[in-house]
Structures are given as C-alpha cells and as structure tokens.
Amino acid sequence: MNNVCCLDVHKDSVFMCIIKENGDKIEEPFGIFTPEISRLRDLLVCPVGEVAMENTSTYWIPI
C-alpha cells in the first residue's frame, strides 16, 4: 500500500489527511492563498502516491 491523501476543499480552507503505509495519520488545515497551497504541494510531492479530493462548487480549481 502507498501513502494516500484526502483533501477536503472549502471556500476558505483545505483540510489534508495523509494516511501512511503503517497506519499513521498526518492531519493539517491549509489556507487558500498561494503560500499555503505551495506548502500543501510540498508535503504531497514525495511521500504520497494517490490523492482523493472532495469539494463543493469551483473551490477545487486552485488546488
């Protein structure tokens, strides 16, 4: 099993949960502006194999 991530996208925030191969979880909220989205990207680049995203409306576009 690979590390997987779930993103819950809202108008003013993005909530991230990474579930590692050993079952450990990393949960963290992010803002919606470029520095926060870049920080989210940096967390996902290497250790995550798959990402699922849930959102409402068009808030997913920056992600």
N, C-alpha and C positions, 0 to 999 in steps of 0.2 A: 504494500500500500504506500502511496506517495503522501506527502504532506498536502492537505487540501485547505482551501479558504472559502469562507462565505462572507459576502458583503451585503449589508442591508443599507440601501441608499435612501436618504430622506432629503427634504428640501434644504435643511441647514446642517446636515451631518452625514457621515458614513460610518457605520459600525462594522468592524472587521473581527472575524474569529478564524484563527488558524488552528487546525487540529493536526498535530504531528503524528508520525507513524507509531510512536509509543503511547499515544492517547493523551498526551499533554495538550492543553489549550492555551492559546495566547489571544486575549480579547482586548481591543482598544478602539476608542472612538477617534474620528478624524473630522476636521473641518472641511469646508468645501472650496477653499481658496487654494491657489497653485502650490504654495509651500507645503500645505498639509497633504494634498494629493500626491505631490512628489515624495513626501515621506512615506506614504502608503505604498507607492510604487516600489520604493527602495526596500521595503520589508517583504514584498512579494517576489522580487526578481529571482532570487536564488532558491530559497527553500521550498517554494510552493509549486506543485505540479499541475493542479487544477483549481479553478476559481468558479464559484457559483454566485450569481448576483440576483437580489430581489429588490425591486424598486417600484415606485409609483410615478406615473407621468413621464416627463422627459429629464428627470434629475440624473439619470444614468449617463447622459451624454458626456460630461467632463471626465467621467471615470473610464 
